[in-house]
């Protein structure tokens, strides 16, 4: 399998291949990362790895904390992640390709990236101005029955969307056509469903597409049943993650 050393951007969220990731970068460790990425020629991908935080803080504390009000906040690339940062992160993440990196007048950055490939986290290095990681690319295995499962997931997803939007089937706009390639379906649904981080992480690290789709079918049916008994909720945009405050 292919391995690489990439800048590491931990988030309190899960990034999936194909998902658009907007970032508002203001912490110095991540500013340093973006300045380094800008050194890459525009014709080349500006890649970094995104992993979900298992135990730690996405944003380092900037004031004395509890219980010791006099304790100074941590600084440095591993601030908020403990003495062994890799233990604070889920081990399967996603490579992000930064299509846009715009520096603001105050030195912060506006970044728009897209998830590309799943990776396994092998090691984390905190010796530089920002975290870097050795990662191994994970092959996407189709699995048995993925095609039929994708069709079932799409049907369940449409029913889930209708419940989520509080819309009646006969009045719901058709909207953008959904894909039919099983792996694309599996990632789109995983990103769009309103699930907590542990559930999304389990979907990301599923051993194959069929397993992911099977779990999504179970989750969608369960969530749709719950939504029948709740007030209407706003619809979710399918391909964009919420903007991370860095």
Buried (B, 14 or more C-beta within 10 A) or exposed (E): EEEBEBBBBBBEBBBBBBBBBBBBBBBBBBBBBBBBBBEEEEEEBBBBBBBBBBEBBBBBBEEEEEEEEEEEEBEBBBBBBEEEBBEBBBBBBBBBBBEEBEBEEEEBBBBBBBBBBBBBBBEBBBEBBBBBBBBEBBEBEEBEBBBEBBEBBBEBBBBBBBBBBEBEEEEEEEEEEBBEEBBBBBBBBBBBBEBEBEBBBBBBBBEBBBBBBBBBBEBBEEBBEEBEEEEEEEBBEBBBBEEBEB
